[in-house]
Amino acid sequence: MSLPRLELKPQRLAHNAAAVVEACGKHGIEVFGVTKVTRAHPVVVRALVAGGVAGLADSRLENLASIRRTGYAGPLLLLRLPSPSEVAATVALADTSLNSSPEVVAALGAEARRAGKTHRVVLMVDLGDLREGVWPDRAAEVAARMAAVPGIELAGIGTNLTCFGGVVPTHANLRQLVGLAAGLRQALSLPLPVVSGGNSSAMGLIWSGRPPAGLTQLRVGEAIMLGRETVQRRPLTGLCLDVFTVRAEVIEVEHKPAVPVGELGQDAFGRAPVFADRGVRPRAILALGRQDAPPEGLTPLDAGVQILGASSDHLLVDVGDSPQPVRVGDTLSFRPDYAALLALSTSPYVETVER
Ligand SMILES: *Cc1c(COP(=O)(O)O)cnc(C)c1O
């Protein structure tokens, strides 16, 4: 097997998916499994389906297409607002998309009619996180315009939190969403079954057993992949934190001073690094770089290994406290965070393998 590689344990992933599905199901909430952080890897797709998710969701059409190529026949949700230039592909690949622009929904409707389909739309409402969605005071007007488009079924409303602004999902803001949905049902005389209350940041509310009533859907990626909620990155009881492991190969081990020698300017990325003088230490270089993963997103799994930094293609680690000597050709292991998992999954230099 080639190095560097990203190893993935499908049973543990399926276990996490099943646990999230069960915990949400107790409150009448369906789970769409979000695949984007793994570029919708086919092993991930199978594991999420085995875990019983109601559907799969991704932010990119290319990933929805590769999910369909695995033979998956269930519901597909496009998470990122459809690009006006990709309306035809959106209707072809996604059953439902999240939207905030009535103009784009009009184009989706025209395309759906051309294709002899109905496209489902969830209107995104911004409850303060300042990424996508209309401000709540515009929800009624925009929902009415979307619902009137032939070829479109307005399926409900949704929100996204803790992505740009770091706004935490609470009873107050999620009740606001549920209340908006109730008002729209009345005003439009539509069932609007979907109240899509957010992402992994809502898992704390689910695990505490007290989510606000009236949510019907969550779109969950990170909690299933990494076993944590995303407000404080606390582990969720019962979930596996070790689904993914990064392995990389040691290409140099030398004793060197902890502080660079010579006049100091900028590093390869225009920063002026600061060094603590720990004397002369054994250091290893791994064949893994910022092209593959941000070093801040990796946690060493081998005892006595400490990450010093990385350039494009080299990861530098201090191995002075390692219980056994680290040698050229050894493989060291790391746990990736979300940013590292995203980078590793999309690096053409890293293979993802089942383990
Ligand atoms: C990525 C994304 C999600 C999933 O987020 P996680 O934190 O990985 O659970 C949900 N909804 C939208 C709109 C997204 O873009």
The ligand as an ORCA input file, in Angstrom:
! r2SCAN-3c Opt
* xyz 0 1
  C     -21.055     20.932      5.264
  C     -22.470     21.228      5.539
  C     -23.163     20.474      6.493
  C     -22.487     19.416      7.351
  O     -21.652     20.027      8.295
  P     -20.908     19.164      9.437
  O     -20.392     20.170     10.375
  O     -19.846     18.388      8.746
  O     -21.937     18.284     10.035
  C     -24.509     20.743      6.683
  N     -25.130     21.689      5.964
  C     -24.501     22.445      5.042
  C     -25.256     23.483      4.305
  C     -23.154     22.236      4.803
  O     -22.522     22.986      3.886
*
